[in-house]
Amino acid sequence: MVAALHYQLCQPVILANTGEFGGSTVQAPFTKHARQIAQVHGNNQIAVSVFEVDAAIFKSASPAPTHSEVKTPPAGYRGRS
C-alpha cells in the first residue's frame, strides 16, 4: 500500500502501526534503494525511528539539487504551489 501511494502521490508516505498489524514503514519516491527510509516489523517490541526528509524537493516540478535522485514524476504532474 505504501509503495503504491508514494509513487502515485509523488511524496513521502509514513505508515505507523504495531507489529500485530504489519509494522511501520517510511518510503519516498527516490530512485533505486533509497525509497525505503525506515522499516520496523515484529510484535512485542519497542522501536524508535528517527529520520529526515527534505520535503522541499517534492514541492516543485523543476529538478532540485539533492544527494538522492527523485524518481521521474507521474504523467501530468505539475508540482505543488
C-alpha positions as CSV (number, residue, x, y, z in Angstrom):
1,M,0.0,0.0,0.0
2,V,2.8,2.5,0.9
3,A,4.8,1.6,-2.1
4,A,1.9,2.4,-4.4
5,L,1.0,5.6,-2.5
6,H,4.4,7.2,-2.6
7,Y,4.7,6.6,-6.3
8,Q,1.2,7.8,-7.1
9,L,1.3,10.9,-4.9
10,C,4.9,11.7,-5.6
11,Q,5.6,12.5,-1.9
12,P,6.9,10.7,1.2
13,V,4.5,8.4,3.0
14,I,4.6,7.3,6.6
15,L,2.7,4.3,7.9
16,A,2.9,3.9,11.7
17,N,1.5,0.6,13.1
18,T,2.0,-2.0,15.7
19,G,3.7,-5.3,14.7
20,E,0.3,-7.0,15.1
21,F,-0.9,-5.1,12.0
22,G,2.2,-5.3,9.8
23,G,4.7,-2.9,11.3
24,S,5.7,0.6,10.3
25,T,7.5,1.9,7.2
26,V,8.5,5.2,5.7
27,Q,9.0,5.4,1.9
28,A,9.7,8.3,-0.5
29,P,9.8,8.4,-4.4
30,F,13.5,8.3,-4.7
31,T,15.4,6.1,-7.2
32,K,16.7,2.7,-6.6
33,H,17.3,1.5,-3.0
34,A,16.8,4.9,-1.4
35,R,13.0,4.6,-1.5
36,Q,12.7,2.8,1.8
37,I,13.8,5.2,4.5
38,A,12.8,3.2,7.6
39,Q,11.1,-0.1,8.3
40,V,10.2,-1.9,11.6
41,H,8.4,-5.2,11.7
42,G,7.7,-7.6,14.5
43,N,5.5,-7.9,17.6
44,N,6.1,-7.1,21.3
45,Q,9.0,-4.8,20.6
46,I,9.7,-1.1,21.1
47,A,11.3,0.8,18.3
48,V,12.0,4.4,17.6
49,S,12.9,5.5,14.1
50,V,14.5,9.0,13.6
51,F,14.9,10.2,10.0
52,E,15.0,13.4,8.0
53,V,13.3,14.0,4.6
54,D,13.6,17.4,2.9
55,A,10.0,18.0,1.7
56,A,11.0,21.0,-0.4
57,I,12.4,18.7,-3.2
58,F,8.8,17.3,-3.7
59,K,7.2,20.8,-3.9
60,S,8.4,21.8,-7.3
61,A,8.3,20.1,-10.7
62,S,11.8,21.5,-11.5
63,P,14.7,19.3,-10.6
64,A,16.3,20.2,-7.3
65,P,20.0,19.5,-6.4
66,T,20.0,16.7,-3.9
67,H,22.1,13.7,-2.8
68,S,19.3,11.3,-3.6
69,E,17.7,11.5,-7.1
70,V,13.9,11.8,-7.1
71,K,12.1,9.5,-9.4
72,T,10.5,10.7,-12.6
73,P,7.2,12.4,-11.7
74,P,3.9,10.8,-12.9
75,A,2.4,11.9,-16.2
76,G,0.7,15.3,-15.9
77,Y,2.4,16.2,-12.6
78,R,2.9,20.0,-12.4
79,G,4.3,20.3,-8.8
80,R,2.7,21.8,-5.8
81,S,2.4,25.5,-5.3
